[in-house]
């Protein structure tokens, strides 16, 4: 379940502009935030004149209030109903020292209300506020239009993106990820630097596959957790034709991983999904990974830790499950379309949902690609189906070891209903100027894996990773 966003609110004011605008502006802004499901922390008219800030004393009161709620505040909205005092705004943010995203919004003037009693001058005041924030070394975000009515659809869309940015920045602080098993030998492409991730505030906890197998085999047949996991698997996707022994092994594996994640306080995992597991344990973990991703605990294939960061980022932004897929095939001769595919551990909620018996419904099956190598009987557990036709965001995070930095790319596209007959989890994606994106991926040496999410939060993800976290991000438009 997605955490409710809490924003601090600063109402700017300047005495020789109409004070009544500060009061009405505060009420309007707080009303809109509440309507959008956002909790707020703000000064009241009992704390300072009109609940706004203008003086040094006002700024101190605001900073003290924010510090009291440091653990709750995900971001700050600076609203300018009139010109506002740029020094008070910058001082309040500096002294609060929250290290969270800041959105600067300015009210628009109305041509019929430009007298001394109603003139706002927020258009100008926003420039002064941003100038001072920049001087203070404080990072901030802007609305799409320079001035915007908080009650407008445009501002509400800006607010949704900003709240998503806040969730990403907050969610990545002190994040802990789990790497289960070694990287498959054939997958040099998913190498990553734990040290660069650690510097970015992301820790990696490791667990050897042998430890998982050992713990799984020691579980008693009457274990309550084992029974619950087996029931969860059967309720999650149709398992017709899947051997009971394979389902039991999956459930055991799932119990061990669930327990380890809770003990180690992990937000996401990446798993050595082949071929060691099939050779020495006898199943694929795809359904278990699908269940985790569907529960907003992303899980990536082939021990792709950097890839699961992208999955986690978009799950934070959207509150919806992410999948990791391959940029896998061209789609005919259309330069802006391609096939995305995995074999698969895609979360159930992104698949086409049709009645039982349809070829498109997600079902459990065996892993066709490696069955010829390790035997079909050792590869049960994939989740097979077609991804829904919906707008989506894609994101790839990578550790650029050669340059010592975090790198990523992000963009948006749409999944289509174009005909395609294949196996695994798949879909056809349309991305404007796809050839430019593919060239960028190859020139910069990014991995063939990419995280996808059936939402459109590329603006938010780009703002979080580039502006606030300082990563090197390419935003494909």
Secondary structure as the mmCIF struct_conf table of DSSP 4:
data_model
#
loop_
_struct_conf.conf_type_id
_struct_conf.id
_struct_conf.beg_label_comp_id
_struct_conf.beg_label_asym_id
_struct_conf.beg_label_seq_id
_struct_conf.end_label_comp_id
_struct_conf.end_label_asym_id
_struct_conf.end_label_seq_id
HELX_LH_PP_P HELX_LH_PP_P1 UNK A 2 UNK A 5
STRN STRN1 UNK A 6 UNK A 12
TURN_TY1_P TURN_TY1_P1 UNK A 15 UNK A 16
BEND BEND1 UNK A 17 UNK A 17
HELX_RH_AL_P HELX_RH_AL_P1 UNK A 19 UNK A 35
TURN_TY1_P TURN_TY1_P2 UNK A 36 UNK A 37
STRN STRN2 UNK A 39 UNK A 42
TURN_TY1_P TURN_TY1_P3 UNK A 45 UNK A 47
BEND BEND2 UNK A 48 UNK A 48
HELX_RH_3T_P HELX_RH_3T_P1 UNK A 49 UNK A 51
STRN STRN3 UNK A 53 UNK A 53
BEND BEND3 UNK A 55 UNK A 55
HELX_RH_AL_P HELX_RH_AL_P2 UNK A 56 UNK A 68
TURN_TY1_P TURN_TY1_P4 UNK A 69 UNK A 72
STRN STRN4 UNK A 75 UNK A 80
BEND BEND4 UNK A 81 UNK A 83
HELX_RH_AL_P HELX_RH_AL_P3 UNK A 86 UNK A 96
TURN_TY1_P TURN_TY1_P5 UNK A 97 UNK A 97
STRN STRN5 UNK A 101 UNK A 106
HELX_LH_PP_P HELX_LH_PP_P2 UNK A 107 UNK A 109
TURN_TY1_P TURN_TY1_P6 UNK A 111 UNK A 112
BEND BEND5 UNK A 115 UNK A 115
TURN_TY1_P TURN_TY1_P7 UNK A 116 UNK A 118
HELX_RH_AL_P HELX_RH_AL_P4 UNK A 122 UNK A 135
TURN_TY1_P TURN_TY1_P8 UNK A 136 UNK A 137
STRN STRN6 UNK A 141 UNK A 142
BEND BEND6 UNK A 144 UNK A 147
TURN_TY1_P TURN_TY1_P9 UNK A 150 UNK A 151
BEND BEND7 UNK A 152 UNK A 152
HELX_RH_AL_P HELX_RH_AL_P5 UNK A 153 UNK A 172
TURN_TY1_P TURN_TY1_P10 UNK A 173 UNK A 174
STRN STRN7 UNK A 175 UNK A 180
BEND BEND8 UNK A 181 UNK A 181
HELX_LH_PP_P HELX_LH_PP_P3 UNK A 182 UNK A 184
TURN_TY1_P TURN_TY1_P11 UNK A 185 UNK A 186
HELX_RH_3T_P HELX_RH_3T_P2 UNK A 188 UNK A 190
HELX_RH_AL_P HELX_RH_AL_P6 UNK A 194 UNK A 199
TURN_TY1_P TURN_TY1_P12 UNK A 200 UNK A 201
STRN STRN8 UNK A 202 UNK A 207
HELX_RH_AL_P HELX_RH_AL_P7 UNK A 209 UNK A 218
BEND BEND9 UNK A 219 UNK A 219
TURN_TY1_P TURN_TY1_P13 UNK A 221 UNK A 222
HELX_RH_AL_P HELX_RH_AL_P8 UNK A 224 UNK A 236
BEND BEND10 UNK A 237 UNK A 237
STRN STRN9 UNK A 238 UNK A 238
TURN_TY1_P TURN_TY1_P14 UNK A 240 UNK A 241
HELX_RH_AL_P HELX_RH_AL_P9 UNK A 244 UNK A 264
TURN_TY1_P TURN_TY1_P15 UNK A 265 UNK A 265
BEND BEND11 UNK A 267 UNK A 267
STRN STRN10 UNK A 268 UNK A 271
BEND BEND12 UNK A 274 UNK A 275
HELX_RH_AL_P HELX_RH_AL_P10 UNK A 276 UNK A 280
TURN_TY1_P TURN_TY1_P16 UNK A 281 UNK A 281
BEND BEND13 UNK A 283 UNK A 283
HELX_RH_AL_P HELX_RH_AL_P11 UNK A 286 UNK A 294
TURN_TY1_P TURN_TY1_P17 UNK A 295 UNK A 296
STRN STRN11 UNK A 299 UNK A 300
BEND BEND14 UNK A 301 UNK A 301
TURN_TY1_P TURN_TY1_P18 UNK A 302 UNK A 303
HELX_RH_AL_P HELX_RH_AL_P12 UNK A 305 UNK A 318
BEND BEND15 UNK A 319 UNK A 320
STRN STRN12 UNK A 322 UNK A 330
TURN_TY1_P TURN_TY1_P19 UNK A 332 UNK A 333
TURN_TY1_P TURN_TY1_P20 UNK A 335 UNK A 336
STRN STRN13 UNK A 337 UNK A 342
BEND BEND16 UNK A 343 UNK A 344
HELX_RH_3T_P HELX_RH_3T_P3 UNK A 348 UNK A 350
STRN STRN14 UNK A 351 UNK A 351
TURN_TY1_P TURN_TY1_P21 UNK A 356 UNK A 357
TURN_TY1_P TURN_TY1_P22 UNK A 359 UNK A 360
BEND BEND17 UNK A 361 UNK A 361
STRN STRN15 UNK A 363 UNK A 366
HELX_RH_AL_P HELX_RH_AL_P13 UNK A 368 UNK A 374
HELX_RH_3T_P HELX_RH_3T_P4 UNK A 376 UNK A 378
STRN STRN16 UNK A 380 UNK A 386
STRN STRN17 UNK A 387 UNK A 387
BEND BEND18 UNK A 389 UNK A 389
STRN STRN18 UNK A 391 UNK A 400
TURN_TY1_P TURN_TY1_P23 UNK A 401 UNK A 404
STRN STRN19 UNK A 405 UNK A 416
BEND BEND19 UNK A 423 UNK A 424
STRN STRN20 UNK A 425 UNK A 430
TURN_TY1_P TURN_TY1_P24 UNK A 432 UNK A 433
HELX_RH_AL_P HELX_RH_AL_P14 UNK A 434 UNK A 444
TURN_TY1_P TURN_TY1_P25 UNK A 445 UNK A 445
BEND BEND20 UNK A 448 UNK A 448
STRN STRN21 UNK A 449 UNK A 453
BEND BEND21 UNK A 454 UNK A 455
HELX_RH_AL_P HELX_RH_AL_P15 UNK A 458 UNK A 462
HELX_RH_PI_P HELX_RH_PI_P1 UNK A 463 UNK A 468
TURN_TY1_P TURN_TY1_P26 UNK A 469 UNK A 469
STRN STRN22 UNK A 472 UNK A 476
#
